[in-house]
Amino acid sequence: MKPRAAAFCLGVWVMGTVCISVAATQNFYTIDRLLAAGGHPSFAEGVDRLGAPAARDLLRYLSSELNRLFFRYWNLFQIPLGGVTLWLVLGVSGDRRLRWLVGAMLAIAVVLTVVVTPPIVSIGRGLDFVPRDPPPPSLATFGILHAAYTSLEMLKAAMGICAAWWIGRAAGGR
């Protein structure tokens, strides 16, 4: 039972990472698609009243706030999910590598939650509605933090896939 539960938790963890990444990028791409297509007549009328640049800024702000909310909740959810997964993995196999792998995933989730996300949120809010020409000095810091977040999330997802594979391999050997 524990191998299946551990594999399920890893599946939720990896899929959550994929879903939150897709949602975050699509939030911004949807703005440009909506503005280009016009969409609902009331929407097009509102864009015309505001002007496309102002409407785009407002919609990007909304998307930024939604992404900040999604990432904060996702990060907070990952910690107990990682704790449960680690507990389940302890009963799956005597393979220490599997334990270390899931423990490292949990450590990454904690680092993302405590170290990386708060400055991304703070700096990101400071960049809202700020002209990008010339680029504000904090934009480079934001880019570095964003790249670190994305890299750590992708590393964690790859580790989760490896951990699930090890669990399947260990369960298949019984």
Secondary structure, DSSP 8 states (H G I E B T S, - for coil): -HHHHHHHHHHHHHHHHHHHHHHHHHHHHHHHHHHHH--SHHHHHHHHHH-HHHHHHHHHHHHHHHHHHHHHHHHHHHHHHHHHHHHHHHTT-S-HHHHHHHHHHHHHHHHIIIIIHHHHHHHHHHHTT---SS--HHHHHHHHHHHHHHHHHHHHHHHHHHHHHHHHHHHHT-
